[in-house]
Amino acid sequence: MLKKILSNTIVRLILAVLIGLLVGLAVNESVLKAVMIVKQITGQIIFFLVPLIILGFVAPSIARLKSNASKVLLFAFSIAYLSSVGAATFGAVVGYELIPHLHIQTASEGLKDIPPMLFNLEIPPVMSVMSALVLAVMLGLSTAWVKSEEMERLLEVFQNMVLKLVERVLMPVLPLFIAANFCVLSYEGAITKQLPIFLSVLLIVIICHYIWLTLLYVVASIYSRKNSWGVLKYYGPAYLTALGTMSSAATLGTALTCAKKSKILREEVIDVTVPLFANIHLCGSILTEVFFVLTVSLILYGSMPDFTTMFVFIILLGFFAIGAPGVPGGTVLASLGLIIAILGFDEAGTALLLTIFALQDSFGTACNVTGDGALTLITDTFDQGQTGKASTAL
């Protein structure tokens, strides 16, 4: 019975979080160095696999789309952009209404110094996430266009190989990576000291995440004429994994597993949309970024940007989010140029934004990943409408 409970993905992830937090409160610097080695090596393994997962799942799945490939991809990019921009606009409206009534004091002092790494073992991925995504799309489309059965079979074999890597490599090391991350955060004091400072802001943002997710799944239900709870109820492990890894890319394996448990989603669509949306749908992250940009602007510069400036920022941010790496803090890092050029942030502003964004990054990522399920249901329905045959659409 105990073995069965411990084999449950959700239980293992919760235990990893709790163990990491408790160990971080008790360890000394020497032990933390060992934990950091575990974090670094497991993280390197996970992020090495990410481009392979994207290539292995997206390319063969697009190849199976046949003549619908271009239409389905264009539709997927469109709804991801609309969801991200809509979430950011929602975050801005809430920010303009609530932030002036908050009284927040910043405090960046008091955190423990993290000791230097004993050694740094780098396992660089064979290609970047965006290169893998573009290559997968190009391979899939070209295979569909030339109708190459040999190439399609080769891609399917590669997909099966990647699936085994996810099952036997990524999933076993994932709890170690999560535990190590939370251990470092706990030791540093980021959870116990910095989080209470912005608790009111963080709570508002998290509530906004849940409101936006509710809206996405309601829209998915209306569009598909199916109960989207049949997708959402399986996303618990993916949500928790995102909380621990702060990365859509690192959560990809778990998200695929969760989506495939749904009886109202087709596996051939899941294999395309889940890896795709993991890289282009960042609704939670940019909602948070917009809200925090307004907060930091008021704290450091005494006023918030006018709505016209923020609207331009949001429209461009939606495009930058599509190209943002699915790693911790990737959205802010990808958009720093916009923050500086359009909003006029200086070094102090960008540093504070990065700090408070990091405190909630896991929740933004969890919103991104969970929202992918709703967009997958919408895309699945669109694809079936293009073919008119639910059982042989792809």
N, C-alpha and C positions, 0 to 999 in steps of 0.2 A: 504493500500500500504506500509506504513512504517513498519507495523507489519510483512508483508511478507519479506521485505528487512532484517529486524533484525533477522528473523528466519533462514536466510541463514548462513550456517556454516562459509564460508569464511569471510563474513561481521562481524560476531560475534568475530572471532579470530583476525581480524585486529583491531576492536574496543578494544579488550582486550589488545593488544600490545600497542596501542596509549594511552589508559587510564592509563595503568601501567607506561609508560614512563613519562607522564605528572604529574601524582600524585607523582612519585618518586622525581621529581625536586622540588616539593612544600611542601612535608610533613616534619614534625618535627620528632624527635626520638620517641615520644609517639605514634604517629599515625603509624609509621613504625613498631612498636612492634605489633600492631593489624594486620597490613598487613602480618607480618611474621607468625602470628598465622594462618591466612587464608591459606597462602602458605603451612605451615606445615601440617595442617589438610587435605586440599584438596589433597596434594601430597601423604599423607598416604593412603587416600581412593583410589586414582588412582593406586598406586603401590600394594595395597592389592588385587585389582581386576585383575592385570596383570596375575598371575599364573592361576587364574580361567579362564580367557579368553583363554590362551594358551591351557589349559586342555580341555575346553569346545568346542573349535573349531578344534583343531588338532586331538584329539583322535577319535571322531565320523567320521571325514572326512577320516582318514586313514583306519578306519574300512570299509568304503564304497569303498575303492580302491580294495578290494578283492585280487585277485592273483597278481595285479600290484604293491601292496604296497611297497615291498622291492626295486623294480627297480626304482620306481618314487622317493623314498626318497634318494637313492644313487645318482641318477641323480641330484636331487635338491642340495644336499650337494656338489657335484662336481662342478656345475656351480657357486654356491655361493663362493666356495674357489677360483676358477679360476678368477672370477670377482674381488674379494678382492685383490688377489696377483697381478693381472694385473693392477688394479688401483694404488696399492702401487709402482709397478715398474714404471709406468707412472709418478707418483709423484716424484720418485727418479731421473728419467732422467731430468725432468723439473727443479728440484732443483739443480742438478749438473751444469746445463746450466745457470740458472738465479741468484741463490743466491750469487755467488761471485761478481756479479755486483751491488748488493744492499748495501746500507749503512744504517743499522738499529741500533738505540741506544735503549737500554733497560731502562725502568723506572718503578719500582714497588712501588714507594712512592706516596703519595698524595691521596690515596683513603680514604674515610670516613670509620670509624670503624662501623661495624654493631652492634647494641645493642644486648645484650643477650636476649634469648627467655624468655617470662614471664613464660611459662610452656611448657613442651614437651609431647604431646599426641602421643604415639607410637601405631600404629596398624600394627604389623608385619604380613606379608603374611603367609599363612599356609605352604608355601614351597617356596624355591628359584625359580628363573626363569628357571634355568637349570634343576632343579629337576622336575619342571612342564613339561618342554619340553620332558625330557627323559621318564617320567611317561606317558605322552600323546602318545608318539611314541610306547612305550611298550604295553599300553592298546589297541591302535589301531591295531597294528600288530597282537597281540594275538587274538583279536576279529575276525580279518580277517582270520587268519589261522584256527581257530576252527569253523568258520562260524556260530557264535552264533547270531541268530536273536534277542533273548531276550536282550543280552548285547548291541547289536547295537541300539535297540529301546531305551534302558535306556540312552545310550550316546547321542542320538538325543534329548531326553527330557532335559537332562542337558545342551545341546547346546542351546536350546530355552530359558532356564532359564538364562543362561549367556548373551544371546543376549538382554534380557529385562534389565539386570543389566547395560549393555553398554548404551542402549537407555535412561534409566530413572535415572541412577546414574552417570556414567562416563561422558557422553556428557554434562549434565548440569553443573558439577563442573569444567570441563576442562577450560572454559574461565576464571573462577576465579583463577585457578592455574597459567595460563599464565600471567594474569594481575599482580598477586602478584609477580611472578618471575621478570618481567620487572620493576616493581616498585622498588624492592630491588636493581637490577642492576643500575637503574637510580640514586637512592639515593646514592649508594656507589661511583658512578663516574666511574665504569668500562667501561661504554659505551662512556662517554665524554672524559675520560683521557687516559685510556690504549689502546683503540682501534686505535686512530690515530698513535700511536707509531709503530704498526705493520700493518698499512693500506696497504702498498704495498704488504706485504707477504700474507695478508688475501685476497686481491683482486686476486692475482695469484692463490691461492688455490681454491677460489670460481669459477674462470674461468675453472680451471682444473676439478672441479666437473661437470660443465655443459658439458664440452667436453666428459667426461667419460659417463655421462648419455646419451648424444647423441649417442655415440658409442654403448651402451647397447641396446638402442631402435632400432637403425639401424640393429644390429645383430638379435634382436628379430623379426623384420620385415622380414629379409632375411630367417631366420630359419622357421618361421611360415607361410610365404607367405601371411601375413596379414598386414594391416596398423597399426603399433603399436601406432599411434596417437589415435586410438580408446581406448587405455588404458591410455596413458599419459595425455590426456585432462581432465580426471576426478581426477587427483592427486593433484590439487591445494589445497584443504582443508588439505590433509595429509601433504603436504610440509609446509604449514603455521603452522599446529599443531606441527610438528617437530621443527620448528624454535622457537616456544614458550616454548615447554617442554624440548628440548634438549635430548629427550629420545625416542628411537624406541619403547620401551615397552609401554610408556604412549600414543604413537601415534597409537597403534595397533587398537583400536576401530574405529578411523577415517579412517585409511588405509583400513580396511575391508569394510567400507561403500563406500569408493571411488572405490575400485576395483570391487565391485559388481554392480556398475553402468555401467561398460563396457559390451558391447554386444558381444564382441569377447572372453571373458573369461567365463568359466563355474564356477558356484558357488561352486560346490563340489571340484574343484581344488583350488579355492581361499581360502576356509576354511582351507586347509592344508598348502598351500605355503606362504600366507601372514603372519600368525603367525610364521611359521618356519623361513622364510627369515628375519623377524624382529629380530631374535636372532642370525642368523648365517651369514647374509650378511651385512657386514659393510664396503663396498667399499669406501664411502666418508670419514669415520673416519680414516681408515688406510692410505689412500692417504694423508690426512692431517697430520697424525702423522709422516709419513716418511719425508714429506717436512719440518715439524717443527723440527724434530730431526736433520736434516742437518743444519737448520738455527741456532738452539741453539748451536750445536757443533762448528760452525764457530764463533759465538759470544763469547762463553765462553772459548773455547779451541784453537781457532785460525785456525782450519782446520776442514774439513769434513771427516768422515770415508771413507775409500776406497770402491770401488764398490763391491768388493768380500765380505767384511764384511757386507755391506748393503744388498747384495743379500741373505746371510744366515739369516740376521735379518728379511727380508721380507718374506721368505719362512716359518719361524717359526711364524712370526706375523700373517700370514694367519690362522694358526691353533689356535693361542691364541684368534683371533678375533671371531672364532666360539663359543668359550666358554665365551666370554666377556659378562657381564651383560648389558642389554639394557637400561641403566640409564645414566644420564649425566656424561661424562668422563670415562665411563666404559671401553672403548678400551684401553686408556692409563693406567688406573689402573690395568687392567688384564695383561698388558705387561711390567710393571715396572721391573720385574725380567730380561727380555730380554734386556731392555734399559741399565740396570746397568751391567749385565754380559757380553753382547756382545759388546755394544758400549762404556762401561766404564764411564758412566755418574755418577757424584757424586751428593750430596744432592742439590747443587746449580743448577745443570743442570736439575735434575728431577723437582725441584720446578718451574723453569722458563718454562719448557716444559708444565707442568700442567697448569700454568697461561695462557700462550698464546693459548693453546689448548682449554681452557674453553671459551676464547673470541669468538671462531668460532664454538664451539661444535654444536650449533644449525644448522649451515649450513652443517656440516658433517653428522649430523643425518638426515637432510632433503634429502641429496643426497642418503643416505642408503635407506630410506623409499621409495623414488621415484624410485630408481633402482629396488626395489622389484617387481614393476609392470612389468618391462621388463622380469625379470627372471620367473615371474608367467606365462607370455605368452609363453615363451620358454618351461617351464615345462608342460603346458597345451598341447602344440603341441606334445611334446614327449610322453605324456600319450596316446593321441589319436593315435599316431603311433604304440604304443604297442598293442592296442586293435583292431585298424582298424575300429572302429565304433565311430564316434564323438558324437552321441547322447546317446550312452549307455556305454561310456568308463568306467565310474566309478560306 
